[in-house]
Amino acid sequence: MTTRKHALHLLIAILFVASVGLASTRLPRLASGGAIQKDDARAREIFVSIVPVLEHPRCLNCHANGDFPRQGDDNHVHTQNVRRGLDGKGKFGEKCSACHQEQNVAGLNMPPGAPNWHLPPANMPMIWEGKTPGQICRQIKDPKQNNGKSVAQIVEHVTSDKLVMWGWNPGEGRTLPPMGHEEFARKFQEWASAGAACPQ
């Protein structure tokens, strides 16, 4: 009788521990520790609200059609006829780092700069030009096109990557995106926290 009672208590304890474990893993968490509360309609709405930043020249000049970067607010072809190259850092002797240093060169329309200046690599060019918000979203989320990043790593990328952040400190003579970086990063976080659904 005592053995049965002991076994029953042990079984109850095991079930309790298992239920606590399941409850704590029910909601996935982002890198920042925030729980995901899935709301597809909200996530889609948030993503659409950040698309004007992604389509602004500060982003689109490196995410445009073709195998070359663009320049200026009119997205003209890079004056020096630079090409992407396999790693996105230029081809032959025309490497991005030849002109683009780790910070902007002072002066009107002088070469901009940030650490690790480059285009996306040739095997995943991350082109957004001419794409719908849904297509851009699915591309950003696709590990085969985003260098294997999870949604949490995408949020980290847009929040802290110095090359992304350059868009809000582009140097004299260049316009800023239509939303501040802090708001942009917060909206990306909210999109992820709502489940990271993409618009149609």
C-alpha positions as CSV (number, residue, x, y, z in Angstrom):
1,M,0.0,0.0,0.0
2,T,2.8,2.4,0.9
3,T,4.7,1.5,-2.3
4,R,1.6,2.3,-4.4
5,K,1.1,5.6,-2.6
6,H,4.7,6.5,-3.1
7,A,4.5,5.6,-6.8
8,L,1.3,7.7,-7.1
9,H,3.0,10.7,-5.6
10,L,6.0,10.2,-7.8
11,L,3.8,10.0,-10.9
12,I,2.0,13.2,-9.9
13,A,5.3,15.0,-9.4
14,I,6.5,13.9,-12.8
15,L,3.3,15.0,-14.5
16,F,3.5,18.4,-12.7
17,V,7.1,18.9,-13.8
18,A,6.2,17.9,-17.3
19,S,3.2,20.3,-17.4
20,V,5.3,23.2,-16.1
21,G,7.9,22.4,-18.8
22,L,5.2,22.4,-21.5
23,A,3.7,25.7,-20.3
24,S,7.1,27.4,-20.3
25,T,7.8,26.3,-23.9
26,R,4.3,27.0,-25.3
27,L,5.3,30.4,-26.7
28,P,8.5,30.8,-28.7
29,R,10.7,33.6,-27.6
30,L,12.7,36.1,-29.6
31,A,16.4,36.8,-29.0
32,S,15.4,39.8,-26.9
33,G,13.3,37.5,-24.6
34,G,9.9,38.8,-25.8
35,A,7.2,36.1,-26.1
36,I,5.5,35.8,-29.5
37,Q,1.7,36.5,-29.3
38,K,0.6,35.4,-32.8
39,D,-1.6,38.0,-34.6
40,D,-1.2,37.5,-38.3
41,A,-3.4,40.5,-39.3
42,R,-1.4,42.8,-36.9
43,A,2.0,41.4,-38.2
44,R,1.0,42.0,-41.8
45,E,-0.1,45.6,-41.0
46,I,3.1,46.3,-39.2
47,F,5.2,45.0,-42.1
48,V,3.4,47.1,-44.6
49,S,4.1,50.2,-42.5
50,I,7.9,49.6,-42.7
51,V,8.0,49.0,-46.5
52,P,8.4,52.8,-47.2
53,V,11.8,52.5,-45.4
54,L,12.8,49.4,-47.3
55,E,11.9,51.2,-50.6
56,H,13.7,54.4,-49.7
57,P,17.0,55.1,-51.7
58,R,19.1,54.5,-48.5
59,C,18.0,50.9,-48.6
60,L,17.0,50.4,-52.2
61,N,20.3,51.6,-53.7
62,C,21.8,48.3,-52.4
63,H,18.7,46.2,-52.9
64,A,17.9,47.2,-56.5
65,N,17.6,45.2,-59.7
66,G,20.9,44.4,-61.5
67,D,24.4,43.3,-60.5
68,F,25.5,46.8,-59.3
69,P,24.7,49.4,-56.7
70,R,22.8,52.6,-57.2
71,Q,23.5,56.1,-56.0
72,G,21.6,59.2,-55.0
73,D,17.9,59.8,-54.3
74,D,17.2,59.1,-58.0
75,N,18.7,55.6,-57.8
76,H,21.1,56.2,-60.7
77,V,23.6,53.5,-61.7
78,H,26.9,53.8,-59.6
79,T,29.1,56.3,-61.4
80,Q,32.2,54.2,-61.2
81,N,30.5,51.2,-62.9
82,V,31.0,49.0,-59.9
83,R,29.8,45.4,-60.0
84,R,28.6,43.2,-57.2
85,G,31.2,40.4,-57.3
86,L,30.6,37.0,-55.7
87,D,30.9,38.3,-52.1
88,G,29.0,41.5,-52.7
89,K,32.2,43.6,-52.0
90,G,33.0,44.5,-55.6
91,K,34.6,42.8,-58.6
92,F,38.2,42.8,-59.8
93,G,40.0,46.0,-58.7
94,E,36.8,47.9,-58.0
95,K,36.3,46.8,-54.4
96,C,33.7,48.7,-52.3
97,S,36.4,49.4,-49.7
98,A,38.5,51.3,-52.1
99,C,36.2,54.3,-51.6
100,H,33.8,53.4,-48.8
101,Q,35.6,53.5,-45.5
102,E,34.2,52.8,-42.0
103,Q,32.6,56.2,-41.8
104,N,31.3,58.9,-44.1
105,V,33.9,61.1,-45.8
106,A,33.1,64.7,-44.8
107,G,31.5,67.0,-47.4
108,L,28.6,67.2,-49.8
109,N,27.9,63.9,-51.6
110,M,31.3,62.5,-50.7
111,P,31.6,58.7,-50.4
112,P,29.4,57.3,-47.6
113,G,30.9,54.8,-45.2
114,A,30.2,52.2,-42.6
115,P,31.9,49.1,-41.4
116,N,31.8,46.2,-43.8
117,W,30.3,48.2,-46.7
118,H,29.0,45.8,-49.4
119,L,26.0,44.7,-51.4
120,P,24.3,41.4,-50.6
121,P,26.4,38.6,-52.2
122,A,25.6,37.2,-55.6
123,N,24.1,33.9,-54.4
124,M,21.5,35.8,-52.4
125,P,21.2,39.4,-53.8
126,M,18.1,40.3,-51.7
127,I,16.6,42.5,-54.4
128,W,13.4,44.4,-53.3
129,E,13.0,46.7,-56.3
130,G,9.6,46.1,-58.1
131,K,8.5,43.6,-55.4
132,T,5.3,43.7,-53.5
133,P,5.4,44.0,-49.6
134,G,4.5,40.3,-49.4
135,Q,7.4,39.3,-51.7
136,I,9.9,41.5,-49.8
137,C,8.7,40.0,-46.5
138,R,9.0,36.4,-47.7
139,Q,12.4,37.0,-49.1
140,I,13.6,38.6,-45.9
141,K,12.3,35.6,-43.9
142,D,13.7,32.9,-46.3
143,P,16.9,31.4,-44.8
144,K,18.0,30.5,-48.3
145,Q,18.0,34.2,-49.2
146,N,18.9,35.9,-45.9
147,N,22.1,34.0,-45.1
148,G,20.4,31.5,-42.8
149,K,18.9,34.1,-40.4
150,S,16.0,33.4,-38.0
151,V,13.4,36.0,-37.4
152,A,15.1,37.0,-34.2
153,Q,18.4,37.4,-36.1
154,I,16.6,39.6,-38.7
155,V,15.4,41.8,-35.9
156,E,18.9,42.0,-34.4
157,H,20.3,42.8,-37.9
158,V,18.0,45.8,-38.5
159,T,18.4,47.0,-34.9
160,S,22.2,47.0,-34.5
161,D,24.0,46.3,-37.8
162,K,26.2,49.4,-38.4
163,L,25.6,49.2,-42.2
164,V,21.8,49.2,-41.8
165,M,22.1,52.0,-39.2
166,W,24.1,54.1,-41.7
167,G,20.9,54.7,-43.5
168,W,20.0,57.2,-40.8
169,N,23.4,58.9,-40.9
170,P,24.1,58.9,-44.6
171,G,26.2,62.0,-44.9
172,E,25.7,65.4,-46.2
173,G,23.4,65.7,-49.3
174,R,21.4,62.5,-48.8
175,T,17.8,62.3,-47.6
176,L,16.8,60.2,-44.6
177,P,14.3,57.3,-44.6
178,P,10.7,58.4,-43.8
179,M,10.8,56.8,-40.3
180,G,13.4,57.1,-37.6
181,H,15.7,54.2,-36.9
182,E,14.3,53.6,-33.4
183,E,10.7,53.4,-34.7
184,F,11.8,51.2,-37.6
185,A,13.6,48.8,-35.2
186,R,10.7,48.8,-32.8
187,K,8.2,48.0,-35.6
188,F,10.4,45.1,-36.8
189,Q,10.4,43.8,-33.2
190,E,6.6,44.2,-33.0
191,W,6.2,42.4,-36.4
192,A,8.3,39.5,-35.0
193,S,6.4,39.5,-31.7
194,A,3.1,39.2,-33.5
195,G,4.3,36.1,-35.4
196,A,6.1,37.6,-38.4
197,A,3.3,36.9,-40.9
198,C,3.8,38.4,-44.4
199,P,1.3,40.4,-46.4
200,Q,-0.2,38.7,-49.4
